[in-house]
Amino acid sequence: NDSENHAIVAIVMEYLGDGEAMINLIKKAMRLDPHYPPWYRFRLFTAYRLLGRYKEVVSILEPRLKELEKIV
């Protein structure tokens, strides 16, 4: 039940080309640790991009872009 272990296995799944497994693992990691590090979101972005699910890619990027606009 360690969130980081799930996220690391998701990285392995990326190299195996299994985007669906990546999504499941990262989402579980995010549930296990609601204060997850930013790289979990990047891995979720990568999984959606791998599968060609671009609406989900945009949904992950938009909030981050809005955060960055406030800074700049």
C-alpha positions in Angstrom: 0.0 0.0 0.0 2.9 2.3 -0.6 1.9 5.0 -3.1 5.5 5.5 -4.4 5.9 1.8 -5.2 2.7 1.9 -7.3 4.0 5.0 -9.1 7.4 3.3 -9.8 5.7 0.2 -11.2 3.8 2.6 -13.5 7.1 3.8 -14.9 8.0 0.2 -15.7 4.7 -0.2 -17.5 5.5 2.9 -19.5 8.6 1.2 -20.9 6.5 -1.9 -21.6 4.0 0.3 -23.5 1.0 -0.5 -21.2 -0.7 2.8 -20.8 -3.8 1.3 -19.2 -1.8 -0.3 -16.4 0.0 3.0 -15.9 -3.3 4.8 -15.4 -4.5 2.3 -13.0 -1.3 2.3 -11.0 -0.9 6.1 -10.9 -4.5 6.6 -9.9 -4.2 4.1 -7.1 -1.0 5.9 -6.0 -2.9 9.2 -6.0 -5.6 7.7 -3.9 -3.2 6.2 -1.4 -1.4 9.5 -1.0 -3.7 12.5 -1.6 -0.7 14.8 -1.2 1.2 13.1 -3.9 4.3 14.7 -5.5 3.9 16.5 -8.9 5.7 13.7 -10.8 2.6 11.4 -10.3 0.6 13.8 -12.4 3.3 13.9 -15.0 3.2 10.1 -15.3 -0.6 10.2 -15.6 -0.1 12.7 -18.4 2.4 10.4 -20.1 0.0 7.4 -19.9 -2.8 9.4 -21.5 -0.5 10.7 -24.2 0.8 7.1 -24.8 -2.8 6.0 -25.4 -3.7 9.0 -27.6 -6.3 10.2 -25.0 -5.6 13.9 -25.6 -8.7 15.3 -23.9 -7.3 13.8 -20.6 -3.9 15.2 -21.4 -5.3 18.7 -21.7 -7.3 18.2 -18.5 -4.1 17.6 -16.7 -2.2 20.4 -18.3 -4.8 23.2 -18.0 -4.8 23.5 -14.2 -1.0 23.6 -14.1 -0.8 26.3 -16.9 -3.3 28.4 -14.9 -1.0 28.1 -11.8 2.0 29.1 -13.9 0.1 32.1 -15.3 -0.4 33.4 -11.8 3.4 33.2 -11.1 4.4 35.0 -14.3 
